[in-house]
Amino acid sequence: MISITEKAKNKITELRRQEGKSDNYHLRVAVKGGGCSGLMYHLDFDDTVKPNDHVFEDKGIKITVDKRSLLYLAGTTLDFSDGLNGKGFQFINPNASRTCGCGESFAV
């Protein structure tokens, strides 16, 4: 399961509205190869659920994760920070053994 904080929920709702996406679009969270630590997080809006997808809902936001990415993301919390030390989504991932300084890539 992946959970989101209230700040992340508010930002996801705002971005979905800015992009003109309806509430039928869910947040797709994925892991892809790359970045300075080997794996990178990827967020996007999607209106399709594929056969190997897992769908979760937290705070009214539907979250879709493919089967492979779920191995890396199980138990992760998605947060959003707009403070002086950085702005953007942050992944609190208990499976990550290390993360890069920017927080966009990780290793297990």
N, CA, C and O atoms as CSV, one atom per row, in Angstrom:
chain,resi,resn,atom,element,x,y,z
A,1,MET,N,N,0.827,-1.185,0.000
A,1,MET,CA,C,0.000,0.000,0.000
A,1,MET,C,C,0.870,1.247,0.000
A,1,MET,O,O,1.955,1.269,0.580
A,2,ILE,N,N,0.383,2.257,-0.645
A,2,ILE,CA,C,1.028,3.569,-0.659
A,2,ILE,C,C,0.049,4.551,-0.047
A,2,ILE,O,O,-1.137,4.544,-0.378
A,3,SER,N,N,0.544,5.395,0.843
A,3,SER,CA,C,-0.323,6.400,1.464
A,3,SER,C,C,0.182,7.791,1.104
A,3,SER,O,O,1.316,7.961,0.656
A,4,ILE,N,N,-0.677,8.774,1.306
A,4,ILE,CA,C,-0.309,10.151,1.012
A,4,ILE,C,C,-0.652,11.032,2.201
A,4,ILE,O,O,-1.585,10.749,2.953
A,5,THR,N,N,0.108,12.094,2.360
A,5,THR,CA,C,-0.182,13.054,3.422
A,5,THR,C,C,-1.245,14.029,2.922
A,5,THR,O,O,-1.567,14.058,1.734
A,6,GLU,N,N,-1.773,14.807,3.824
A,6,GLU,CA,C,-2.780,15.807,3.471
A,6,GLU,C,C,-2.206,16.844,2.506
A,6,GLU,O,O,-2.893,17.277,1.580
A,7,LYS,N,N,-0.952,17.244,2.716
A,7,LYS,CA,C,-0.300,18.210,1.806
A,7,LYS,C,C,-0.166,17.632,0.400
A,7,LYS,O,O,-0.400,18.331,-0.586
A,8,ALA,N,N,0.208,16.362,0.308
A,8,ALA,CA,C,0.327,15.717,-1.000
A,8,ALA,C,C,-1.037,15.620,-1.665
A,8,ALA,O,O,-1.159,15.857,-2.866
A,9,LYS,N,N,-2.048,15.279,-0.908
A,9,LYS,CA,C,-3.410,15.195,-1.450
A,9,LYS,C,C,-3.830,16.529,-2.048
A,9,LYS,O,O,-4.351,16.581,-3.162
A,10,ASN,N,N,-3.602,17.606,-1.308
A,10,ASN,CA,C,-3.993,18.930,-1.787
A,10,ASN,C,C,-3.250,19.308,-3.061
A,10,ASN,O,O,-3.843,19.889,-3.970
A,11,LYS,N,N,-1.954,18.986,-3.143
A,11,LYS,CA,C,-1.168,19.322,-4.335
A,11,LYS,C,C,-1.585,18.469,-5.526
A,11,LYS,O,O,-1.660,18.971,-6.648
A,12,ILE,N,N,-1.855,17.202,-5.303
A,12,ILE,CA,C,-2.308,16.317,-6.384
A,12,ILE,C,C,-3.630,16.829,-6.951
A,12,ILE,O,O,-3.807,16.885,-8.167
A,13,THR,N,N,-4.552,17.199,-6.072
A,13,THR,CA,C,-5.846,17.732,-6.501
A,13,THR,C,C,-5.661,19.018,-7.301
A,13,THR,O,O,-6.303,19.210,-8.334
A,14,GLU,N,N,-4.786,19.892,-6.823
A,14,GLU,CA,C,-4.519,21.154,-7.515
A,14,GLU,C,C,-3.905,20.912,-8.898
A,14,GLU,O,O,-4.332,21.525,-9.876
A,15,LEU,N,N,-2.907,20.025,-8.989
A,15,LEU,CA,C,-2.253,19.743,-10.262
A,15,LEU,C,C,-3.206,19.086,-11.258
A,15,LEU,O,O,-3.185,19.400,-12.448
A,16,ARG,N,N,-4.033,18.178,-10.767
A,16,ARG,CA,C,-4.993,17.513,-11.647
A,16,ARG,C,C,-5.955,18.538,-12.248
A,16,ARG,O,O,-6.286,18.472,-13.432
A,17,ARG,N,N,-6.395,19.474,-11.429
A,17,ARG,CA,C,-7.295,20.536,-11.895
A,17,ARG,C,C,-6.581,21.446,-12.896
A,17,ARG,O,O,-7.152,21.802,-13.927
A,18,GLN,N,N,-5.321,21.828,-12.594
A,18,GLN,CA,C,-4.546,22.690,-13.498
A,18,GLN,C,C,-4.329,22.042,-14.863
A,18,GLN,O,O,-4.310,22.728,-15.886
A,19,GLU,N,N,-4.165,20.726,-14.874
A,19,GLU,CA,C,-3.939,20.003,-16.123
A,19,GLU,C,C,-5.239,19.664,-16.845
A,19,GLU,O,O,-5.220,19.050,-17.912
A,20,GLY,N,N,-6.370,20.065,-16.262
A,20,GLY,CA,C,-7.662,19.820,-16.902
A,20,GLY,C,C,-8.097,18.367,-16.870
A,20,GLY,O,O,-8.890,17.939,-17.709
A,21,LYS,N,N,-7.593,17.611,-15.923
A,21,LYS,CA,C,-7.945,16.197,-15.800
A,21,LYS,C,C,-9.155,16.054,-14.877
A,21,LYS,O,O,-9.266,16.756,-13.872
A,22,SER,N,N,-10.046,15.154,-15.224
A,22,SER,CA,C,-11.228,14.911,-14.396
A,22,SER,C,C,-10.851,14.041,-13.202
A,22,SER,O,O,-9.723,13.560,-13.100
A,23,ASP,N,N,-11.805,13.847,-12.305
A,23,ASP,CA,C,-11.570,12.987,-11.136
A,23,ASP,C,C,-11.407,11.524,-11.536
A,23,ASP,O,O,-11.022,10.703,-10.703
A,24,ASN,N,N,-11.693,11.179,-12.798
A,24,ASN,CA,C,-11.492,9.811,-13.276
A,24,ASN,C,C,-10.004,9.486,-13.433
A,24,ASN,O,O,-9.629,8.318,-13.528
A,25,TYR,N,N,-9.164,10.515,-13.458
A,25,TYR,CA,C,-7.723,10.299,-13.566
A,25,TYR,C,C,-7.158,10.006,-12.179
A,25,TYR,O,O,-7.428,10.728,-11.220
A,26,HIS,N,N,-6.382,8.953,-12.092
A,26,HIS,CA,C,-5.751,8.564,-10.831
A,26,HIS,C,C,-4.272,8.897,-10.915
A,26,HIS,O,O,-3.743,9.190,-11.988
A,27,LEU,N,N,-3.627,8.848,-9.785
A,27,LEU,CA,C,-2.193,9.104,-9.716
A,27,LEU,C,C,-1.461,7.793,-9.965
A,27,LEU,O,O,-1.635,6.828,-9.220
A,28,ARG,N,N,-0.654,7.758,-10.998
A,28,ARG,CA,C,0.167,6.576,-11.264
A,28,ARG,C,C,1.551,6.828,-10.679
A,28,ARG,O,O,2.212,7.811,-11.015
A,29,VAL,N,N,1.980,5.928,-9.800
A,29,VAL,CA,C,3.292,6.000,-9.165
A,29,VAL,C,C,4.094,4.814,-9.674
A,29,VAL,O,O,3.637,3.672,-9.620
A,30,ALA,N,N,5.296,5.094,-10.170
A,30,ALA,CA,C,6.119,4.025,-10.730
A,30,ALA,C,C,7.579,4.216,-10.346
A,30,ALA,O,O,7.996,5.289,-9.910
A,31,VAL,N,N,8.331,3.155,-10.518
A,31,VAL,CA,C,9.782,3.173,-10.315
A,31,VAL,C,C,10.416,2.812,-11.644
A,31,VAL,O,O,10.030,1.833,-12.282
A,32,LYS,N,N,11.390,3.607,-12.056
A,32,LYS,CA,C,12.111,3.370,-13.307
A,32,LYS,C,C,13.609,3.399,-13.027
A,32,LYS,O,O,14.056,4.021,-12.063
A,33,GLY,N,N,14.362,2.739,-13.857
A,33,GLY,CA,C,15.810,2.752,-13.726
A,33,GLY,C,C,16.369,4.121,-14.073
A,33,GLY,O,O,15.876,4.788,-14.983
A,34,GLY,N,N,17.409,4.544,-13.337
A,34,GLY,CA,C,18.056,5.818,-13.617
A,34,GLY,C,C,18.365,6.590,-12.360
A,34,GLY,O,O,18.193,6.086,-11.250
A,35,GLY,N,N,18.820,7.811,-12.537
A,35,GLY,CA,C,19.165,8.647,-11.393
A,35,GLY,C,C,20.508,8.270,-10.813
A,35,GLY,O,O,21.106,7.265,-11.199
A,36,CYS,N,N,20.974,9.074,-9.890
A,36,CYS,CA,C,22.302,8.843,-9.335
A,36,CYS,C,C,22.346,7.667,-8.354
A,36,CYS,O,O,23.428,7.184,-8.019
A,37,SER,N,N,21.173,7.203,-7.892
A,37,SER,CA,C,21.166,6.064,-6.974
A,37,SER,C,C,20.688,4.774,-7.623
A,37,SER,O,O,20.675,3.726,-6.976
A,38,GLY,N,N,20.294,4.832,-8.892
A,38,GLY,CA,C,19.933,3.615,-9.610
A,38,GLY,C,C,18.464,3.483,-9.964
A,38,GLY,O,O,18.136,2.934,-11.016
A,39,LEU,N,N,17.572,3.973,-9.116
A,39,LEU,CA,C,16.135,3.896,-9.366
A,39,LEU,C,C,15.527,5.274,-9.168
A,39,LEU,O,O,15.944,6.033,-8.294
A,40,MET,N,N,14.529,5.588,-9.997
A,40,MET,CA,C,13.877,6.897,-9.901
A,40,MET,C,C,12.376,6.735,-9.733
A,40,MET,O,O,11.773,5.805,-10.269
A,41,TYR,N,N,11.785,7.649,-8.986
A,41,TYR,CA,C,10.335,7.706,-8.839
A,41,TYR,C,C,9.746,8.432,-10.044
A,41,TYR,O,O,10.359,9.346,-10.596
A,42,HIS,N,N,8.554,8.016,-10.440
A,42,HIS,CA,C,7.860,8.669,-11.551
A,42,HIS,C,C,6.382,8.826,-11.181
A,42,HIS,O,O,5.728,7.864,-10.779
A,43,LEU,N,N,5.870,10.045,-11.323
A,43,LEU,CA,C,4.460,10.350,-11.041
A,43,LEU,C,C,3.802,10.846,-12.318
A,43,LEU,O,O,4.411,11.575,-13.101
A,44,ASP,N,N,2.550,10.444,-12.521
A,44,ASP,CA,C,1.800,10.906,-13.677
A,44,ASP,C,C,0.316,10.692,-13.398
A,44,ASP,O,O,-0.054,9.930,-12.505
A,45,PHE,N,N,-0.523,11.368,-14.165
A,45,PHE,CA,C,-1.956,11.118,-14.098
A,45,PHE,C,C,-2.308,10.152,-15.215
A,45,PHE,O,O,-1.766,10.239,-16.316
A,46,ASP,N,N,-3.216,9.231,-14.928
A,46,ASP,CA,C,-3.589,8.201,-15.890
A,46,ASP,C,C,-5.064,7.868,-15.695
A,46,ASP,O,O,-5.578,7.945,-14.579
A,47,ASP,N,N,-5.735,7.503,-16.764
A,47,ASP,CA,C,-7.134,7.094,-16.648
A,47,ASP,C,C,-7.336,5.639,-17.046
A,47,ASP,O,O,-8.464,5.193,-17.252
A,48,THR,N,N,-6.222,4.893,-17.153
A,48,THR,CA,C,-6.272,3.489,-17.533
A,48,THR,C,C,-5.675,2.624,-16.432
A,48,THR,O,O,-4.623,2.942,-15.877
A,49,VAL,N,N,-6.352,1.537,-16.127
A,49,VAL,CA,C,-5.820,0.547,-15.188
A,49,VAL,C,C,-5.459,-0.686,-16.003
A,49,VAL,O,O,-6.305,-1.257,-16.691
A,50,LYS,N,N,-4.208,-1.087,-15.922
A,50,LYS,CA,C,-3.712,-2.227,-16.690
A,50,LYS,C,C,-3.884,-3.516,-15.874
A,50,LYS,O,O,-4.046,-3.457,-14.655
A,51,PRO,N,N,-3.850,-4.680,-16.539
A,51,PRO,CA,C,-4.100,-5.951,-15.832
A,51,PRO,C,C,-3.203,-6.211,-14.625
A,51,PRO,O,O,-3.665,-6.800,-13.648
A,52,ASN,N,N,-1.938,-5.793,-14.655
A,52,ASN,CA,C,-1.032,-6.057,-13.533
A,52,ASN,C,C,-0.933,-4.904,-12.549
A,52,ASN,O,O,-0.033,-4.896,-11.710
A,53,ASP,N,N,-1.828,-3.937,-12.628
A,53,ASP,CA,C,-1.819,-2.794,-11.720
A,53,ASP,C,C,-2.490,-3.127,-10.389
A,53,ASP,O,O,-3.406,-3.945,-10.314
A,54,HIS,N,N,-2.009,-2.476,-9.366
A,54,HIS,CA,C,-2.650,-2.506,-8.045
A,54,HIS,C,C,-3.200,-1.108,-7.812
A,54,HIS,O,O,-2.512,-0.117,-8.061
A,55,VAL,N,N,-4.435,-1.026,-7.337
A,55,VAL,CA,C,-5.080,0.265,-7.112
A,55,VAL,C,C,-5.355,0.420,-5.626
A,55,VAL,O,O,-5.926,-0.466,-4.991
A,56,PHE,N,N,-4.942,1.559,-5.079
A,56,PHE,CA,C,-5.165,1.899,-3.682
A,56,PHE,C,C,-5.916,3.219,-3.639
A,56,PHE,O,O,-5.951,3.955,-4.626
A,57,GLU,N,N,-6.504,3.509,-2.517
A,57,GLU,CA,C,-7.109,4.825,-2.339
A,57,GLU,C,C,-6.773,5.321,-0.943
A,57,GLU,O,O,-6.913,4.598,0.044
A,58,ASP,N,N,-6.327,6.565,-0.883
A,58,ASP,CA,C,-6.027,7.196,0.396
A,58,ASP,C,C,-6.458,8.655,0.319
A,58,ASP,O,O,-6.102,9.370,-0.617
A,59,LYS,N,N,-7.215,9.079,1.299
A,59,LYS,CA,C,-7.693,10.465,1.377
A,59,LYS,C,C,-8.440,10.889,0.120
A,59,LYS,O,O,-8.378,12.051,-0.283
A,60,GLY,N,N,-9.149,9.942,-0.501
A,60,GLY,CA,C,-9.936,10.241,-1.683
A,60,GLY,C,C,-9.162,10.265,-2.980
A,60,GLY,O,O,-9.738,10.555,-4.028
A,61,ILE,N,N,-7.873,9.969,-2.946
A,61,ILE,CA,C,-7.034,9.943,-4.146
A,61,ILE,C,C,-6.774,8.485,-4.521
A,61,ILE,O,O,-6.271,7.708,-3.709
A,62,LYS,N,N,-7.119,8.121,-5.755
A,62,LYS,CA,C,-6.804,6.774,-6.241
A,62,LYS,C,C,-5.369,6.759,-6.725
A,62,LYS,O,O,-4.933,7.645,-7.459
A,63,ILE,N,N,-4.641,5.731,-6.300
A,63,ILE,CA,C,-3.226,5.576,-6.616
A,63,ILE,C,C,-3.056,4.234,-7.313
A,63,ILE,O,O,-3.497,3.203,-6.804
A,64,THR,N,N,-2.418,4.249,-8.473
A,64,THR,CA,C,-2.204,3.030,-9.241
A,64,THR,C,C,-0.706,2.764,-9.344
A,64,THR,O,O,0.085,3.663,-9.631
A,65,VAL,N,N,-0.335,1.506,-9.103
A,65,VAL,CA,C,1.074,1.100,-9.144
A,65,VAL,C,C,1.169,-0.215,-9.904
A,65,VAL,O,O,0.397,-1.140,-9.651
A,66,ASP,N,N,2.113,-0.298,-10.832
A,66,ASP,CA,C,2.299,-1.566,-11.538
A,66,ASP,C,C,2.956,-2.576,-10.594
A,66,ASP,O,O,3.566,-2.206,-9.591
A,67,LYS,N,N,2.820,-3.840,-10.933
A,67,LYS,CA,C,3.274,-4.934,-10.062
A,67,LYS,C,C,4.761,-4.839,-9.718
A,67,LYS,O,O,5.144,-5.045,-8.566
A,68,ARG,N,N,5.605,-4.526,-10.715
A,68,ARG,CA,C,7.048,-4.455,-10.472
A,68,ARG,C,C,7.394,-3.297,-9.536
A,68,ARG,O,O,8.202,-3.453,-8.620
A,69,SER,N,N,6.787,-2.150,-9.767
A,69,SER,CA,C,7.077,-0.975,-8.937
A,69,SER,C,C,6.618,-1.177,-7.500
A,69,SER,O,O,7.231,-0.655,-6.569
A,70,LEU,N,N,5.543,-1.932,-7.320
A,70,LEU,CA,C,5.025,-2.147,-5.974
A,70,LEU,C,C,6.046,-2.836,-5.076
A,70,LEU,O,O,6.060,-2.610,-3.866
A,71,LEU,N,N,6.896,-3.671,-5.655
A,71,LEU,CA,C,7.944,-4.336,-4.865
A,71,LEU,C,C,8.853,-3.315,-4.187
A,71,LEU,O,O,9.335,-3.546,-3.078
A,72,TYR,N,N,9.085,-2.192,-4.851
A,72,TYR,CA,C,9.960,-1.146,-4.327
A,72,TYR,C,C,9.210,-0.110,-3.486
A,72,TYR,O,O,9.817,0.591,-2.677
A,73,LEU,N,N,7.896,-0.016,-3.676
A,73,LEU,CA,C,7.130,1.077,-3.077
A,73,LEU,C,C,6.229,0.670,-1.915
A,73,LEU,O,O,5.633,1.538,-1.279
A,74,ALA,N,N,6.115,-0.603,-1.624
A,74,ALA,CA,C,5.222,-1.043,-0.553
A,74,ALA,C,C,5.555,-0.334,0.756
A,74,ALA,O,O,6.704,-0.336,1.199
A,75,GLY,N,N,4.551,0.266,1.362
A,75,GLY,CA,C,4.737,0.960,2.633
A,75,GLY,C,C,5.192,2.401,2.505
A,75,GLY,O,O,5.434,3.060,3.516
A,76,THR,N,N,5.313,2.905,1.286
A,76,THR,CA,C,5.797,4.265,1.042
A,76,THR,C,C,4.708,5.295,1.332
A,76,THR,O,O,3.525,5.053,1.092
A,77,THR,N,N,5.124,6.434,1.847
A,77,THR,CA,C,4.241,7.582,2.034
A,77,THR,C,C,4.706,8.691,1.107
A,77,THR,O,O,5.893,9.014,1.051
A,78,LEU,N,N,3.760,9.271,0.383
A,78,LEU,CA,C,4.048,10.384,-0.509
A,78,LEU,C,C,3.677,11.671,0.203
A,78,LEU,O,O,2.546,11.833,0.661
A,79,ASP,N,N,4.640,12.590,0.296
A,79,ASP,CA,C,4.436,13.877,0.964
A,79,ASP,C,C,4.734,14.986,-0.034
A,79,ASP,O,O,5.280,14.734,-1.109
A,80,PHE,N,N,4.375,16.211,0.325
A,80,PHE,CA,C,4.708,17.367,-0.499
A,80,PHE,C,C,5.264,18.449,0.400
A,80,PHE,O,O,4.712,18.743,1.461
A,81,SER,N,N,6.375,19.042,-0.040
A,81,SER,CA,C,6.998,20.111,0.714
A,81,SER,C,C,7.079,21.355,-0.163
A,81,SER,O,O,7.436,21.279,-1.339
A,82,ASP,N,N,6.746,22.489,0.419
A,82,ASP,CA,C,6.895,23.746,-0.313
A,82,ASP,C,C,7.730,24.722,0.507
A,82,ASP,O,O,7.573,25.938,0.398
A,83,GLY,N,N,8.613,24.173,1.324
A,83,GLY,CA,C,9.448,24.987,2.200
A,83,GLY,C,C,10.698,25.514,1.526
A,83,GLY,O,O,10.918,25.295,0.335
A,84,LEU,N,N,11.503,26.204,2.293
A,84,LEU,CA,C,12.732,26.809,1.789
A,84,LEU,C,C,13.771,25.788,1.341
A,84,LEU,O,O,14.581,26.070,0.459
A,85,ASN,N,N,13.749,24.614,1.940
A,85,ASN,CA,C,14.750,23.591,1.623
A,85,ASN,C,C,14.400,22.766,0.399
A,85,ASN,O,O,15.078,21.783,0.101
A,86,GLY,N,N,13.390,23.136,-0.288
A,86,GLY,CA,C,13.023,22.383,-1.484
A,86,GLY,C,C,11.530,22.352,-1.658
A,86,GLY,O,O,10.768,22.454,-0.697
A,87,LYS,N,N,11.127,22.209,-2.892
A,87,LYS,CA,C,9.719,22.173,-3.203
A,87,LYS,C,C,9.457,20.958,-4.071
A,87,LYS,O,O,10.165,20.719,-5.049
A,88,GLY,N,N,8.462,20.212,-3.719
A,88,GLY,CA,C,8.092,19.073,-4.544
A,88,GLY,C,C,7.640,17.891,-3.725
A,88,GLY,O,O,7.569,17.939,-2.497
A,89,PHE,N,N,7.337,16.832,-4.441
A,89,PHE,CA,C,6.896,15.600,-3.797
A,89,PHE,C,C,8.096,14.885,-3.202
A,89,PHE,O,O,9.181,14.863,-3.783
A,90,GLN,N,N,7.881,14.306,-2.042
A,90,GLN,CA,C,8.920,13.556,-1.349
A,90,GLN,C,C,8.384,12.172,-1.032
A,90,GLN,O,O,7.240,12.020,-0.602
A,91,PHE,N,N,9.218,11.166,-1.246
A,91,PHE,CA,C,8.851,9.788,-0.985
A,91,PHE,C,C,9.512,9.332,0.310
A,91,PHE,O,O,10.735,9.373,0.442
A,92,ILE,N,N,8.705,8.905,1.251
A,92,ILE,CA,C,9.219,8.333,2.495
A,92,ILE,C,C,9.093,6.826,2.312
A,92,ILE,O,O,8.042,6.232,2.554
A,93,ASN,N,N,10.198,6.228,1.877
A,93,ASN,CA,C,10.193,4.841,1.435
A,93,ASN,C,C,11.006,3.979,2.389
A,93,ASN,O,O,12.230,4.103,2.447
A,94,PRO,N,N,10.331,3.096,3.148
A,94,PRO,CA,C,11.054,2.244,4.094
A,94,PRO,C,C,11.930,1.193,3.405
A,94,PRO,O,O,12.771,0.573,4.056
A,95,ASN,N,N,11.744,0.986,2.106
A,95,ASN,CA,C,12.514,-0.009,1.363
A,95,ASN,C,C,13.837,0.541,0.830
A,95,ASN,O,O,14.705,-0.232,0.422
A,96,ALA,N,N,14.000,1.855,0.827
A,96,ALA,CA,C,15.203,2.480,0.273
A,96,ALA,C,C,16.361,2.370,1.254
A,96,ALA,O,O,16.249,2.766,2.414
A,97,SER,N,N,17.476,1.825,0.771
A,97,SER,CA,C,18.667,1.732,1.622
A,97,SER,C,C,19.464,3.030,1.573
A,97,SER,O,O,20.193,3.350,2.512
A,98,ARG,N,N,19.327,3.783,0.470
A,98,ARG,CA,C,19.947,5.097,0.362
A,98,ARG,C,C,19.180,5.917,-0.668
A,98,ARG,O,O,18.539,5.369,-1.565
A,99,THR,N,N,19.255,7.223,-0.527
A,99,THR,CA,C,18.625,8.137,-1.475
A,99,THR,C,C,19.639,9.185,-1.876
A,99,THR,O,O,20.624,9.419,-1.176
A,100,CYS,N,N,19.385,9.815,-3.013
A,100,CYS,CA,C,20.282,10.880,-3.439
A,100,CYS,C,C,19.885,12.182,-2.726
A,100,CYS,O,O,18.843,12.244,-2.073
A,101,GLY,N,N,20.692,13.180,-2.850
A,101,GLY,CA,C,20.446,14.447,-2.183
A,101,GLY,C,C,19.154,15.132,-2.616
A,101,GLY,O,O,18.507,15.805,-1.812
A,102,CYS,N,N,18.777,14.965,-3.875
A,102,CYS,CA,C,17.569,15.627,-4.357
A,102,CYS,C,C,16.305,14.849,-4.004
A,102,CYS,O,O,15.202,15.382,-4.126
A,103,GLY,N,N,16.449,13.594,-3.567
A,103,GLY,CA,C,15.297,12.779,-3.177
A,103,GLY,C,C,14.535,12.172,-4.322
A,103,GLY,O,O,13.477,11.578,-4.113
A,104,GLU,N,N,15.054,12.308,-5.550
A,104,GLU,CA,C,14.350,11.771,-6.708
A,104,GLU,C,C,14.795,10.368,-7.107
A,104,GLU,O,O,14.143,9.717,-7.924
A,105,SER,N,N,15.888,9.909,-6.540
A,105,SER,CA,C,16.312,8.546,-6.857
A,105,SER,C,C,16.727,7.836,-5.568
A,105,SER,O,O,17.007,8.462,-4.546
A,106,PHE,N,N,16.755,6.506,-5.658
A,106,PHE,CA,C,17.034,5.709,-4.467
A,106,PHE,C,C,17.617,4.362,-4.873
A,106,PHE,O,O,17.632,4.006,-6.051
A,107,ALA,N,N,18.092,3.625,-3.886
A,107,ALA,CA,C,18.591,2.270,-4.086
A,107,ALA,C,C,17.992,1.405,-3.000
A,107,ALA,O,O,17.637,1.892,-1.927
A,108,VAL,N,N,17.879,0.103,-3.288
A,108,VAL,CA,C,17.370,-0.841,-2.287
A,108,VAL,C,C,18.436,-1.844,-1.928
A,108,VAL,O,O,18.202,-2.725,-1.100
